[in-house]
Amino acid sequence: MERYSRQILLSEIGKEGQEKLLSSAIAVIGCGALGTVIANSLVRAGVGRVKIVDRDYIELNNLQRQVLFDEEDIAKGLPKAIAAAEKLRKVNSQVEIEPIMADVNPDNVEEIIADVDLVLDGTDNFETRFLINDACVKHDIPWICGAVIGTWGMTMSIIPHQTLCFRCFLSKMPAPGTTPTCDTVGVLGSAVNIVASLEVTEAIKLLIGKKEELHGKLFFVDVWAGTWEHVEVTKAPSPCPTCDLGHFEFLEAKRGSHITTLCGREAVQVSVREGARVSFLQLASRLKPVGEVTFNEYMLRFKVSPYELTVFPDGRTIVKGTTDEALARTLHAKYIGA
């Protein structure tokens, strides 16, 4: 316990609380700005088992705020989940760390969260948050949502059937183009650190059994303006489709493939159903006559000007150089296969 001695000294945690942390399991979904700070903090705090789930690879502009990555990771061509796990194992070898290089979707989300005590949100889009909410409410697993844009962020803890769920808070997804993104307004790293730290603190309370000490509100912070605000969120008179009626619309929206516009870059992700496996050797052989191809065991990159396609073993492809979803589907079908 020497590693955690300063944490054990806290009356709020103590030896009993530390033992509970060591026996806990969490899933951090999204290992970008929020996810790297969350994972780093909870691994150092001694959470016994940590799943790190991310679909993406590391780019130079990530290093401004994504604290687990460096230039060497980019040179190696590492996906975020793999690079994060390598770093965190060096930080705390006592923690079991499971990197999952996958897009969280209706086909896999229930399996991902099935054996954890808590889910933490490090995502960058509303659709995935609604999906996490469906899965966590269905399986009675607490989760903590968080988001950062510009210089401000928010977080809220959700305990299914005891607090409001995300669908209670936001009845439907905002229309495309109606909310800011990090590539239109930017993001300040210090705002990320503060929101992630708030998520981590709430996570520790939940994991050591002190849910009565949760702040219990929607928490807003603007680090540039120096403002902090707790917002009381009350349940609407009409029943919530998710936590009251048990309608898991996002969880049940399974289909052959789906498109996601990625935050912070000119890129679109094309996902395929679970079970598809790609032979990089065969694909590289087929693509070399028409463009530049490089690959390792984790991903294949194919450049055909002015686009770049990054293919993962499950067939998921990030099409860089466009935000046109129809064009992304066309490029994917043309070079990778429908």
Long-range contacts (C-beta under 8 A, 24 or more apart in sequence): 3-46, 3-92, 3-94, 4-45, 4-46, 7-45, 7-46, 12-210, 12-213, 13-204, 13-208, 16-208, 17-204, 17-208, 17-209, 17-210, 18-46, 20-207, 20-208, 20-209, 21-45, 21-46, 21-47, 21-48, 21-204, 21-207, 21-208, 22-46, 22-47, 22-48, 22-94, 23-48, 24-48, 24-49, 24-117, 24-118, 24-207, 25-49, 25-50, 25-51, 25-115, 25-116, 25-117, 25-118, 26-50, 26-51, 26-116, 26-117, 26-118, 26-119, 26-120, 26-203, 26-207, 27-51, 27-53, 27-112, 27-113, 27-116, 27-118, 27-119, 27-120, 28-52, 28-53, 28-120, 28-122, 29-53, 29-104, 29-112, 29-119, 29-120, 29-121, 29-122, 29-123, 29-128, 29-132, 30-54, 30-121, 30-122, 30-123, 30-124, 30-128, 31-56, 31-66, 31-68, 31-80, 31-81, 31-84, 31-122, 32-56, 32-62, 32-66, 32-80, 32-122, 32-124, 33-62, 33-65, 33-66, 33-122, 33-148, 33-187, 33-189, 33-192, 33-196, 34-121, 34-122, 34-146, 34-147, 34-148, 34-192, 34-195, 34-196, 34-199, 35-84, 35-120, 35-122, 36-66, 36-67, 36-68, 36-69, 36-84, 36-122, 37-67, 37-192, 37-193, 37-196, 37-197, 37-200, 38-120, 38-122, 38-196, 38-199, 38-200, 38-203, 39-68, 39-84, 39-88, 39-122, 40-67, 40-68, 40-87, 40-88, 40-91, 41-196, 41-197, 41-200, 42-120, 42-200, 42-203, 42-204, 43-88, 43-91, 43-92, 43-95, 43-97, 44-91, 44-92, 45-200, 45-204, 46-92, 46-94, 46-95, 47-95, 47-207, 48-95, 48-96, 49-95, 49-96, 49-97, 49-98, 49-116, 50-88, 50-95, 50-96, 50-97, 50-98, 51-98, 51-100, 51-112, 51-116, 52-81, 52-84, 52-85, 52-88, 52-97, 52-98, 52-99, 52-100, 53-81, 53-100, 53-102, 53-104, 53-112, 54-79, 54-80, 54-81, 54-84, 54-100, 54-101, 55-101, 55-102, 55-103, 55-104, 55-269, 55-312, 55-316, 56-80, 56-262, 56-318, 57-299, 57-310, 57-318, 58-83, 59-265, 61-264, 61-265, 64-189, 65-187, 65-188, 65-189, 65-192, 67-193, 76-296, 77-294, 77-296, 77-298, 77-299, 77-301, 78-298, 79-298, 79-299, 79-312, 82-298, 101-298, 101-312, 101-313, 102-314, 102-316, 103-260, 103-269, 103-271, 103-314, 103-316, 104-128, 104-131, 104-132, 105-131, 105-258, 105-271, 105-274, 106-131, 106-250, 106-251, 106-252, 106-253, 106-254, 107-254, 107-273, 107-274, 108-274, 109-135, 109-251, 110-135, 110-138, 110-139, 110-251, 113-139, 113-141, 114-139, 116-141, 117-141, 117-142, 117-206, 117-207, 118-142, 118-143, 118-144, 118-203, 118-206, 118-207, 119-143, 119-144, 120-144, 120-146, 120-199, 120-203, 121-145, 121-146, 121-147, 121-199, 122-146, 122-196, 124-182, 124-262, 124-263, 124-264, 125-260, 125-263, 126-170, 126-173, 126-174, 126-179, 127-173, 127-250, 127-260, 129-166, 130-166, 130-167, 130-173, 130-250, 131-250, 131-251, 132-166, 133-158, 133-165, 133-166, 133-167, 133-242, 133-250, 134-167, 134-242, 134-248, 134-249, 134-250, 134-251, 135-248, 135-251, 136-160, 137-161, 137-165, 137-167, 137-242, 137-243, 137-248, 138-246, 138-248, 138-251, 142-206, 142-211, 144-199, 144-202, 144-203, 144-206, 146-195, 146-196, 146-198, 146-199, 147-195, 148-187, 148-191, 148-192, 148-195, 149-180, 149-181, 149-182, 149-185, 149-187, 150-180, 150-185, 150-186, 150-187, 150-188, 150-191, 151-188, 151-191, 151-222, 151-223, 151-224, 151-225, 152-191, 152-220, 152-221, 152-222, 152-223, 152-224, 152-225, 153-191, 153-192, 153-194, 153-195, 153-220, 153-221, 154-195, 154-218, 154-219, 154-220, 154-221, 155-195, 155-198, 155-199, 155-202, 155-218, 155-219, 156-217, 156-218, 156-219, 156-233, 157-202, 157-206, 157-214, 157-215, 157-216, 159-206, 159-211, 160-243, 161-243, 163-216, 164-233, 164-234, 164-235, 164-240, 164-243, 165-240, 165-242, 165-243, 166-242, 167-240, 167-241, 167-242, 167-243, 168-233, 168-235, 168-236, 168-240, 168-242, 168-243, 169-218, 169-233, 171-236, 181-263, 181-264, 182-263, 182-264, 183-263, 183-264, 183-265, 183-266, 187-264, 188-223, 188-224, 190-223, 191-221, 191-222, 191-223, 191-224, 194-221, 194-223, 195-221, 259-325, 259-328, 259-329, 261-323, 261-325, 262-318, 265-320, 266-320, 266-321, 266-322, 266-323, 267-318, 267-319, 267-320, 267-321, 267-322, 267-323, 268-318, 268-319, 268-322, 268-323, 268-324, 268-325, 268-328, 269-316, 269-317, 269-318, 269-319, 270-316, 270-317, 270-318, 270-319, 270-328, 270-329, 270-332, 271-316, 272-314, 272-315, 272-316, 274-314, 276-314, 276-315, 277-313, 277-314, 277-315, 278-311, 278-312, 278-313, 278-314, 278-315, 278-336, 280-311, 280-313, 283-311, 283-336, 287-335, 290-335, 291-335, 302-335, 304-335, 307-331, 309-335, 309-336, 311-336
